[in-house]
Amino acid sequence: MIRSELLQALHRDNPELRAEEVEQVVDIFFEEIAERLAEGGRVELRGFGAFSTRQRESRQGRNPRTGETVDVPSKRVPYFKPGKEMRKRINDA
């Protein structure tokens, strides 16, 4: 599912809301998740899963085009852990 399909599904399920209102809600939802992760926090949606970040240490990488060794700095990367209900739903499908 892509963002536009999500917006259409939400608008279809909530006809009392204008399309612009549905889009605003989705924008706020994703922005709040991104903002919390940028602060180093965690976002947990019961039954769905938890978004967090993980630290990756610096390492030696390789440029695939030239084969040259390059330094890859440490960084935080987003991580999603599905909840128990989500795992069950996926595996029972």
KAKA-V87999 format. One record per residue. N is the residue number from 1. RES is the residue in three letters. D_CENTER is the distance of its C-alpha to the mean C-alpha in Angstrom with 1 decimal. Layout:
N;RES;D_CENTER + N;RES;D_CENTER
This chain:
1;MET;13.3 + 2;ILE;12.7 + 3;ARG;12.2 + 4;SER;16.1 + 5;GLU;16.5 + 6;LEU;14.3 + 7;LEU;16.5 + 8;GLN;19.6 + 9;ALA;18.9 + 10;LEU;18.4 + 11;HIS;21.5 + 12;ARG;23.5 + 13;ASP;22.9 + 14;ASN;23.7 + 15;PRO;26.6 + 16;GLU;27.8 + 17;LEU;25.0 + 18;ARG;25.3 + 19;ALA;22.8 + 20;GLU;22.3 + 21;GLU;21.6 + 22;VAL;18.9 + 23;GLU;17.2 + 24;GLN;17.7 + 25;VAL;16.1 + 26;VAL;12.9 + 27;ASP;13.0 + 28;ILE;13.7 + 29;PHE;11.0 + 30;PHE;8.1 + 31;GLU;10.5 + 32;GLU;11.1 + 33;ILE;7.8 + 34;ALA;7.8 + 35;GLU;11.5 + 36;ARG;11.5 + 37;LEU;9.6 + 38;ALA;12.0 + 39;GLU;14.8 + 40;GLY;14.1 + 41;GLY;13.3 + 42;ARG;11.4 + 43;VAL;10.0 + 44;GLU;11.6 + 45;LEU;11.9 + 46;ARG;15.1 + 47;GLY;15.6 + 48;PHE;11.9 + 49;GLY;10.5 + 50;ALA;9.4 + 51;PHE;6.7 + 52;SER;9.0 + 53;THR;10.3 + 54;ARG;13.2 + 55;GLN;16.2 + 56;ARG;17.6 + 57;GLU;21.3 + 58;SER;23.2 + 59;ARG;24.8 + 60;GLN;27.1 + 61;GLY;25.6 + 62;ARG;27.5 + 63;ASN;27.6 + 64;PRO;27.7 + 65;ARG;30.0 + 66;THR;32.6 + 67;GLY;32.1 + 68;GLU;32.4 + 69;THR;30.8 + 70;VAL;28.4 + 71;ASP;26.9 + 72;VAL;23.1 + 73;PRO;22.4 + 74;SER;20.4 + 75;LYS;16.8 + 76;ARG;13.7 + 77;VAL;10.7 + 78;PRO;7.2 + 79;TYR;7.6 + 80;PHE;6.9 + 81;LYS;10.3 + 82;PRO;11.3 + 83;GLY;14.0 + 84;LYS;17.6 + 85;GLU;17.9 + 86;MET;15.0 + 87;ARG;16.6 + 88;LYS;19.9 + 89;ARG;19.0 + 90;ILE;17.7 + 91;ASN;20.8 + 92;ASP;23.3 + 93;ALA;22.4
